[in-house]
């Protein structure tokens, strides 16, 4: 996962152990990418998932997948779009294409 910065992107590698501040940055970047919002709304937040990720109980891939299958994501994207648009949104936001 690439987390964009001001000067150069930060590449997440599963082999590198992340510090708590780096995990916080990754969480914010995941919300920005999945929900396509600059500022994370409180209704999008998933505190239980965040705590599991910060504790190392789930991987980055699991965290991203759980955000993409959350009720907030479904409500925001699936319920307000047709099937073709929803698939396009998923490809753009989850796969980053």
C-alpha positions as CSV (number, residue, x, y, z in Angstrom):
1,X,0.0,0.0,0.0
2,X,1.3,3.4,-0.9
3,X,0.6,6.2,1.5
4,X,1.1,9.5,-0.3
5,X,3.2,12.2,1.4
6,X,4.1,15.8,0.6
7,X,7.3,14.9,-1.1
8,X,7.4,11.2,-1.8
9,X,5.0,8.2,-1.2
10,X,5.5,6.0,1.8
11,X,5.4,2.3,0.8
12,X,3.9,-0.1,3.4
13,X,5.8,-3.4,3.6
14,X,4.4,-6.3,5.6
15,X,7.9,-7.4,6.6
16,X,8.6,-4.1,8.4
17,X,7.3,-3.7,11.9
18,X,5.4,-0.4,12.2
19,X,5.5,2.0,15.1
20,X,2.2,3.3,16.6
21,X,2.5,6.6,14.8
22,X,3.1,4.9,11.5
23,X,0.0,2.7,12.1
24,X,-2.0,5.9,12.8
25,X,-0.8,7.3,9.5
26,X,-1.7,4.1,7.7
27,X,-5.2,4.1,9.3
28,X,-5.9,7.7,8.1
29,X,-4.6,6.8,4.6
30,X,-6.9,3.8,4.5
31,X,-9.9,5.8,5.4
32,X,-9.0,8.5,2.8
33,X,-8.6,5.8,0.1
34,X,-11.6,3.7,0.9
35,X,-14.1,6.5,1.7
36,X,-12.5,9.0,-0.7
37,X,-12.7,11.8,1.8
38,X,-10.0,14.2,2.9
39,X,-11.4,14.3,6.5
40,X,-12.7,11.1,8.1
41,X,-16.2,11.6,9.3
42,X,-17.0,10.1,12.7
43,X,-19.7,8.0,11.2
44,X,-17.1,6.2,9.0
45,X,-14.8,5.4,11.9
46,X,-14.5,1.8,13.0
47,X,-12.9,1.9,16.5
48,X,-13.0,-1.8,17.0
49,X,-11.1,-2.5,13.8
50,X,-8.6,0.3,14.5
51,X,-7.9,-1.2,18.0
52,X,-7.4,-4.6,16.5
53,X,-5.0,-3.2,13.9
54,X,-3.1,-1.2,16.4
55,X,-2.7,-4.2,18.7
56,X,-1.5,-6.3,15.8
57,X,-4.4,-8.7,15.9
58,X,-5.3,-8.1,12.2
59,X,-3.1,-7.3,9.2
60,X,-3.3,-4.2,7.0
61,X,-5.0,-6.3,4.3
62,X,-7.7,-7.4,6.9
63,X,-8.2,-3.8,8.0
64,X,-8.7,-2.6,4.4
65,X,-11.0,-5.5,3.7
66,X,-13.1,-4.8,6.8
67,X,-13.4,-1.1,5.9
68,X,-14.6,-2.1,2.4
69,X,-17.3,-4.4,3.8
70,X,-18.4,-2.1,6.6
71,X,-21.9,-0.8,6.9
72,X,-20.7,2.8,6.3
73,X,-19.1,1.9,3.0
74,X,-22.1,-0.1,1.9
75,X,-24.5,2.7,2.9
76,X,-22.4,5.4,1.2
77,X,-21.6,3.5,-2.1
78,X,-23.8,0.4,-2.6
79,X,-27.2,1.8,-1.6
80,X,-26.8,5.0,-3.6
81,X,-25.4,3.7,-6.9
82,X,-26.2,1.1,-9.5
83,X,-24.3,-2.2,-9.6
84,X,-22.0,-1.1,-12.4
85,X,-21.0,2.1,-10.6
86,X,-20.5,0.3,-7.4
87,X,-18.1,-2.2,-9.0
88,X,-16.2,0.8,-10.6
89,X,-15.9,2.5,-7.2
90,X,-14.6,-0.7,-5.6
91,X,-12.0,-1.2,-8.2
92,X,-10.9,2.4,-7.9
93,X,-10.8,2.6,-4.2
94,X,-9.8,-0.9,-3.1
95,X,-7.4,-1.8,-5.9
96,X,-6.3,1.7,-6.6
97,X,-6.7,1.5,-10.4
